[in-house]
Amino acid sequence: MQQIKTFLTLPTGTSKQAIKLYTTIFPNSSILNEQTIAQGTPNEVYVADVRIANTSFTFMDMNKDQVPPLNWAISLLYTVESRKEFDTIFEELKKDGTAMMGPEPVEATGILLCCWVVDRYKVTWQLVLNK
């Protein structure tokens, strides 16, 4: 079956750290497959297939000078099931990152809480808690 999968490219040495964070704070998350190509050389590349909150991602490390910059034009949206889950994930993503918006209600849409956070790996997340 064909599908669209998110592919995140991060600077060398950070994909493993990001994966550890994400698979720890989001439920139903695990590393499915990982490999290192050209290990021990200047061209070493780490690649991993990961499931985060039941969604498939591929991560790849790339030389810092070649990594395209991430920005908030594309974000990962996660709907939480409780205020406790919202607070826990928000605080973990915000550590060494930036809260761009919120948490705050968006009353016209029925959203109890919403926030945009750029985490320490420069990945932008939206967290939503519906009423």
N, C-alpha and C positions, 0 to 999 in steps of 0.2 A: 504494500500500500504506500502510495506517495504521501508525503507530509512535509510541512514546513517546520524547520527546527531552528532555534536560535543558536548562533555560533558567536561566541565571545572571544576576542583576541585580547590578551593582556600582556604586559611586559614580563619578560623572562623571570621566573621565580615566584610569580604572584597567583597563577591559576590554582595551584594546590592550596594556597592560603584561602583564596576566595571560595573554592569548593568546600573546604572544611567549615568555613563560616556558614555558607548557605545550607549545607546538608545538616548542620547542627541546629539552625534556628527555624527552618521550614519543615513541617511534617511531611511524611511520605517522600523522603529524599534519600538518595544513595548514589554511590559511584558505580557505574555499570561496567566501564572499561577504561583502562588508562595505559598509556605507553609513552616511552621516551625514545625519540628518534635521534640518531647521531650523538648518543650519550657520551659525555666527557669531552666534547669538541666545542669550539666557539659557535657552531651551528646547532647545538642541542635544542630540541623542540619537545615540549611536553604537550600531549593531547589527551583529553579525557571526555568520555560520554557520561553524562550525569543526569539523574532525574531529580528535579527540585519541585516539590509540591505536585508530584505526578506529571510534570512537564519535562520534556527532553531538551537538553542543552548539550552543546559541544564546547569545550574550552580549549584554547591553544595559547601557549606561551610563545612570544616572538621577541626578537631582539628589540630592546627599548627604542632604538632609533627608527625602527620600521613599523612600530605599532601605530595604527591610526587612532587619533584621539576619540574618546567616547564623549558624548554630550547628552543633554537631556531631551534632544529631539526624538530619541527612542528611549522608552522606559519599560520596565517590567511591572505589570500591575498584578497585585495579589490581594484578594478579598479575604479578610480574616473572619473568624467565626465568633470572636469574643473580644471584649475590651482588654482582657489580660493578654491574649495573644497579640493584639495590636500593639500594646505598650511594650511587650517583650521584644518583638521583632523590630519595632521602631528604634528602641534604645540600642539594640545590637547593630543595626545598620548605620545609625547615627555616630557610633563611636569612631573617631578619627575621620568622619565624613561631614556632610553638611545637610541640615534640614532646610530645604528650599521653600517649603510651604507647610504650615500646620505643625501639629495636628489641629484640625478645625472642622466644624460641621459644614456641610453644603446642603442647607435646609431645602432649597428648591428641588433638589434631586432625591431627597430621602436618605442621604448619606449622613450617618451619625458622626463619623470621623473620617478625615482624609488627610494624607500627607504625601509630599514628594521628598525623597531623601536620596542624595548622592553618597554612596558608601565610600569607604577608604580605597576601593579599587576603581572608582570613578563610574561605577554602574548606577544608573538612576532607577529608583524603585518608586512605585505608587502603592500605598497601603490604603485600603478602604474597609470601613466597618459600616455595613448597612443597618438600618433600623430594623 
